[in-house]
Amino acid sequence: MTVTEKAAYLKGVVSMLKLEENSDEAKVLNVLVDTIDEMAQSIAELEAQLDLTNEQLDAVADVLDDLEAYVYRDYDVDC
C-alpha cells in the first residue's frame, strides 16, 4: 500500500467516525488528515521525480562508459 493510498484510507476512516461536524475533535482530525494527504501527494511527486532523475543518471553513466571505452581503447592496460 502506497503512502497516497494509506492517506486516502485514513481520510475514509475519519469520515466514517460519528463526530459532530463542528466539534473541536472533528476540526483537528480534518486538519491532520488534510495535512497527511498533502504530504502523501508531495512524496508521490518527489518519488516520480527521483525515478526520472535516476533514469537520466543511468543514461549519462552509460554514455560515459562508452566514451571511456572509446578514449582508452588504444592505451595498454598493463602500464
N, C-alpha and C positions, 0 to 999 in steps of 0.2 A: 504494500500500500504506500503510495507516494505521500509526501507532505501535503500536497494540494488536496488529495483525496481524504486524508485524515482531517484537514481543516473543514472540508465540506461535511464530513460525517459529524464532527463536533458541532457545527452550525445546526445540523438537523436535530441532534440530540438536545441542544439548548432550546431550540424552537418547540420541541415537544414537552418541555417542562411546563408545569402548570403554575407559572409565576404571574403575578399581577403585572400587567404591562408597564405601569408607571412606578413599580417598586424600585427601591434602590438596588436590590439584588439583580433584577432583570436588566437595569441600566448598566451595571458593572459587567455582567456576563455578556451583554451585547457588545460593549466596547472591547472586551477581551477577545471575543470571537472575531470581531471585525479586524482587530489588530493581528491576530493569528492568521486570518485569511490573507491580509495584505502581505504579511511576512512570507507566507507559503507561495504566493504569486511571485514575489521578488526572488525567492530561492529558485523557483522553477525557471524564471528568466535567466538568472545567473548560471544555472546548470546548462541551459541551452547555449548560452554564450561561451561557456567553458568548453563544451563539446566542440563547437565550431573552432575555437582557438586551438584546441588540441589537434583537430584535423589539419588546420593550416600549418601548425608547427611540425607535424609529421611530414607534410608535403615539403616544407622547407628542408627538413632533415634529409629527405630522400634526394632532393636536388643537390644539397651539399655533399652527400655521399657520392653522387655521380660526378660532381665537379672534382672532388678529391681524387677519385679514381682516374679521371682524365689528366689532372695535373701531375700526379705522381706515377703515372704508368711507365715512364722511361727511367725512373730512378731505381737503383738497386736497393732492395730492402735490407740486405745484409751489411750495409756500410756501417 
